[in-house]
Amino acid sequence: MQHDKIKKIQLVEKKDALSRAREKYELFVAGAYIDIGKPYNHPDNIADKGKVIRYKIWDYYNSLGHNIYMGEDSELRTLGQKHYGPLSNAVFL
């Protein structure tokens, strides 16, 4: 009897892992400007810790196939500054 329960739990775990692997997210990653067209170690992408962190976040989620919006447009930046004030460059949703 216990063997059947263990098998069912293992099956549920495998189904859950497969389901999570198929999930795709729309992510917005704000922060210091990075150039995703250049390699990670390019001076434009490692000038400060914020750039390094943002590039690593972008690279990780991009490699998983998620859709990432970097928020580099001025209208979004203006809206963020109005709403978040001095914290507008540190929003991670």
Secondary structure, 3 states (H helix, E strand, C coil): CHHHHHHHHHHHHHHHHHHHHHCCCEEEECCCCCCCCCCCCCHHHCCCHHHHHHHHHHHHHHHCCCEEECCCCHHHHHHHHHHHHHHCCCCEC
